[in-house]
């Protein structure tokens, strides 16, 4: 091990805080292409192991209000008939995928994301859930997770969430400071959030996840820490802490943010550190890049046992070999590769109305891609990897970037010893930049969000 030079954070941010992918897959989505189409997907589905479990992801691209910071594929749909029509198409897509699979499959995880899934009418959510259970064998203890907006849980939505068997609820919080909320277009009181959390506990939800964000306009380290403390008062089981991704070239709505009020890299990093310290002081375990969980939580156990998984929904305990995506822009993962549906609802609808699987693009990873995917995944999940062991498992040569790793080692981010990498706590915020060393496709990708 070489000499460690403790670099000041300003220097580290200049060296390693550049734009890199989030690595929820490898190859990453910018490398997906039209060579993988609906016919490819159908053949992949038919070839999957009928005895292996599958996971399901349902994307609902609607919200009741639009938050200016949001980078998701979503819109505000005012008309109830538009939302119901979308649900009807989800039911159609579920049937098409099930037919392509050929045999009923066992389901261990269902994740409703978006957007805001409860933008669908309660009746529509029940109908989609009924279609899933008609075509798949959903296990009694399957984890049903739903992303929720605490500001919009009235009407029949709570009853619908109970009816579909919700077991984990994820609430967006971002920041409780009124000035920050005004700037990002998301006015949400602590009391409103507490009421929503209590409602979910009341219908038997076993796990509550809160999402916080750093790097927002007018946000300060002290304010971020206060938000974390107020979030902890709601007794969550998990907390995700995301860096705001300012990508106005992708999401026009972000141009409405007061850009001059965005914190600089140093203050942004300080806000992240303030939340991190608050979470650790409360006894939460840091997991991967941006998650925290109570020590007894299944996510914390998976991390300590080396079974943590990273996919398009972030960190999870879901190790099913097949993830089926439903809805516009949703991404699926199969042993053969990745597929993504048409991102715009009209194209997605047109394919379904024609009786076609609505896949627009995807990728079949090469053997080298799969080796690099394992390296990147283990770094992001375990903060360690044995490069030689991975290369031997894949029976492929691997030339690792020794000079760059040695530089990171000298900067105090990691330990590099005979092909083994162990990321130090100081390196955790820079995990994406460490993983990017093994991304041979990075130079060919488009623009990304900043690493920290």
N, C-alpha and C positions, 0 to 999 in steps of 0.2 A: 504494500500500500504506500502511495506516495505521500509527500508532505501536503497537509491540508492548509489552505490559506482561506481564512474566514473573510469572504468578500462582503462589502456593504451591499445592502439590498438594492440600492440604485444601480450599481454595476450589474448585479444579477438580473434585474429586470431588463436592462439594456441588452444583455447577452442572450437571455432565454425567454423573454416575455413577448416574443413576436407572434405572428399569426400562424396557428397550426390547427389541424382538425381535432374534434372531440374524441375521435376513435371509438365510436359506438359500433363500428364495424371496420374490417379491413379486408379488401380494399374499401375505401370510404365512398360515400354516395356520389361525389362528383365523377367517379370513374365508371359508374353504371352507364350502360349504353343499350341501344335498340336491338343488338344481336340476341339478347335474351328477351323473348316476347311471350305472348300468351301460349303459343304451342310449346315452347320450351318449358314454361311453368307447368303445363298439363302433364308433360312427360316426366318432369321431376316429381310432381305429386304422386303420380302412379307408381313411381319407383321407390317411394319411401317405405321404410319398415313398418308394416301394419301393426306390429306389437309394441312399437315405441310410443311414448307419450308425446303429445303435441301441446303447444301453447297458442293462445289466440290473442290477437290485438285488433281492437276496433277503433278506427279513427273517425271522430266526429268533428268536421271542420267548421263548427259554428260556435259563437259565443253570444251571450246576452249583451255584453258591452265589449268594446275593443280597447285594450290597454296599449299605450303607445310604445312600450318597450318590447312588446311581444314579437318573437321571431318565428312563431309557429305558422303553419299553413291553416289559416282560419279567417272567417268573416262573420259579420253580424247578419243573421237571417231573421228578419222581423216576422215573416208570415209563418203561421203554424203549419200550413199545408206544405211549404217547402221543406220544413223539418221532417214532417211525416213521410213525405215522398223519399227523402234521403234514407230514412229507416227502412222503407219498403225495398229500396235498392240494396241495402245491406243484407236483408233477408234473401234477396235473389242471389247475391254474390256468395253467401254462405252455402246455398244450395248447389251452385256451380262448382265451388271448390270441393264440397263433399262428394259430388258425383265424380270429379276427377280423381279423388283419392281412392274411390272404389269400395273401401271398407270403412266401417265406423272406427273412429280413433278415440283413444282415451285422452282426456284433457285434464291437465294439472294446474294450469294458470290461465286466467282470462284478464286482460288489461283493457279498460276503456280509457282512451286518451283523446287529445284534441289540441286546440279547441277546448270546449267544455262539453263532455258527454251529456250532462243533464240539460243542455240546450235542446235535446230531443224531448218531446212530451213523454210523460211517465208511461203512457199507454204504448208508445213506440219503443221505449226501452224494454218493456216486458215482451213485446212481440219479437224483437231481435234476440233477446235471451231465450225465448221459446224456440226460435229457429236453431239456435246453437245446440240446445238440448235435444232437439228433434234429430239432428244430424250427427251429433257427437255424444260420446259417453263422458259427461262431465263428472269427475269424481266428487264424492260427497264433501271431502275436505279440500277441494280445489280452492286456490287463492283467487278471489275475484276482487280486483283492484280498480278503483275509479278515481279519476282526477276531477276535483270539484272546485267550484267558485263559491265561497261562503256567502257572497252577496246575493246569490240567486238559488236558494234551496226551498222555495215555497211551493205551494200547490201540491201536486201529487208526486213530487220528485222524491221526497224522503220515503214514501211508501213504495215507490218503484225501486229505489235502491235496496230496500229491505227484501222486496220480492225477488230480485235477481241474485240475492245471496252475497251482497257486498261484505267483504272481510277486511279490506284495507282501503282507507280513504286518504287521498292526497290533496291537501289544501294549499293553494297559492297564497302566500302572505307577502313576500318580497320585502316590504319595509313598513313599519307602523308609524313612521314620522309623517305628520300631516303635510309638511312642505314637499317631501319626496313624493308622497301619494298624489298631490296636486300636479306635480311635474310629469308624472308617468301616466296620469289619467286613470288611476285606480284608487278610489276612495273606499277604504275598508277599515272599520274600527276594530279595536281589540275585542270589544263586547260582541260585535257581530260575528267575528271569527270564533269566539268562545261558544256562542250559541250554536253555531254550525257543528263544532266539534262535539258538543254535548248531544246534539241530535243524532250524530252518527254512533256515538257510544250507546245511545238509547235503543238503537235497532240492532245492536249486537256486533258492531264493527270492532274487530280485535286489535287493529293496528292503525294508528294515526300518523301520517307523514305530513310535515310542514315544509314548504319550499321558501327559502330566503334568497335574497340576491344582494350582491355587492357591486359597486361601480355605477350606481344610479345617480341621476342629477341631484345635487344638493346633499347627497349622503356624506356623512362624516364617520370616522372610526368610532367616535363616542356614540353617535346615533345608531350605527350598525350593532354595536354591543348592546345597547338598550333594546333594540328590536329583538335580538337573540334572547335576552332575559325575559322579555314579555312573551315571546314564543314558548319558552320553556315553562312558563306559568300555566300553559295549556296542557301540560303533561303529554307531549308527543312521544311516540316510540322511536321515530326516525326524523331526522332533519336533513334536508338537502340544501346545500349552499352553492348557488351558481353565480358565476361572474356574468354580469350583463354583457351580452354580445351586441356591440353596436355595428349593425350591418345594414345601413340605410340603402345600399345598392341592391339589397335583396328584399327589404321590407320598407316600403315607402312611408308607412306610418311612423317609423322612427325619425323621419325628418322633422316631425312636429315636436320632438323633444327639445328642451333648451340645451343645445349642445355645449354652449359656453359653461353650463353648470355641471357638466360631467367631470368627475374627479380625474386628476392625472394619475399616471401609473403608480406613483409612490403612495398617494392617499388611497387609491383603489386597493393596493396591496395591504395597507394598514387596516382598512375596513375588513378585509378577509381575515387578517390576523386577529382582529378584535373579536370577531364572531367565533373563530377557532378557539381562542382562549376561554371564551364564555362557555362554549359547549364542553370543553374538557374539564373545566372547573365544576361543571354540573354532573360529571361522571360519565358523559357520553364518550363512546369509542369512535375515533376517527377511522373512516373506512374509505380506502381508495383516494380518489382525487377530491371529492366534494360531498361525501355523505358522512353522517354521524348517526349512531344508534345506541340504545341502551345496551349494556353488556349482555343481557339475557335475550335480546332480540335475535331472531333467526338470521338476520343479515350480519350481525356482529359475530355470531357463531360460525357462519359460513366463511367469513373473512379469516377468523382465527384458525380454521381447519383447512384453509386453502381451497375452498369450494366456491368462492365468490365468482359470479358471472357478470359480465358487462354486455349489454345489448342495446337496442335502440331506445329502450325505456330507462337506460342508466344502469345502476348496480342492482342486482337481483339475486335471489336464490334459485331462480328458474334455470334448470339445466336440461330442459327438454331439447332434443336434437332438431326439432322442427318448430318454427314460429310462423304461424299463418297470419298474414295481415289482411284486414278487410277495411274498405273505405278509401276515399280519394287520398292519394299520396302515401298510403300506408306501405311499409316495407316488410317483407317476409324473409326468413332465413331458413334454408334447407341444407342438407348435407352437400348438395351439388352447387349451391351458391345463393345469391341474393336476388330478390325480385322487388320491383316497386310499381305500384299502381299509377295510373294517370293522376297527376297532381291536381288538375282542374276538374271540378265536379262535372261539367258538361261532357268532357271526353270520357270520364269514368262511366257516366250514365249511358252514353251512346254505346259503349262496349257491352254493358250489361243488358241493355234493351235489345242488342243484336245476339244475345246469348253467348257472348265471349267473355273469357276471363279478362279483367280490365288491366292487365299488366302492360306497362309502357316501356320498361327498361330493366336492366339488371346486370349481373356479372357472374361468370363462372370462374372462381379463383384458380390460379395456377398452383402447382405444388409449392413453389416458392412463396406465393402469397399466403398459403395456409401456414407455412412455417413462420413467416413474419407476423401473421395474425396471432399466433400463439405467444410469440415473444411480447408483442404489444399488449395483449390481453393480460398476461401474467404481470407485467410491469404495472399496469393500471389497477389490477386487482390485488396483487400480493406485495407490490413494491420490491419484487425480487424476481430474478430469473437466472437459470443456468443455461447459457447460450449453447454450450457444447451438447448438453443433454437434449435440448430441443432439436438441434441439427441432427443428432443421431436418431431421434424418434422419426424424423421425416426423411432420413437417409439422403440428406442433401448437404452440399458444402455451404458454409456460412462464413463470410469474411466480415467480422464485426468492426465497427468504427473506433478502433483503439485510441486514436489521437483525441477524438471528441470526448470519449469516455474518460480519458485521463485528465482532460481539461475540467470536466465536470467534477471529477474526483478532487482535483486540487482546489476547486471552488467550494468544496464541502457539501455537494449535493448527493453524492453516492460513493459507494465503495466498489471498486472493480478489481477482482482478483481471479486470475486464471479462468476467464470467461464467465465468471459469476458476477452478477450485478445485484447490489443491495442498496436501495434508495434510502438515504437518511431522512429524518423528519424535516430537515431544512430543505430537502429536495421535493417533498410532497407537493408543494404548490406548482412545481415545474414538471410534474409527471408527463404532461402532454408533450413538452419539449424533449424530454428524455426518450419517450416512445417514438417521436418523430425521427430520431436517429436511424430507426430501422424501417422507415417508410421510403422505399425506393421509388414510389410513385408520386411523392410529394411535389416535386417540381412541375409535374404535369397537371396538378389540380388547380382549381380556381382559388378565389380569396377565402380566407377563413377568419374566425374571431381570434382575439388575442389570447395568449396562453394562460395568463393570470389576471 
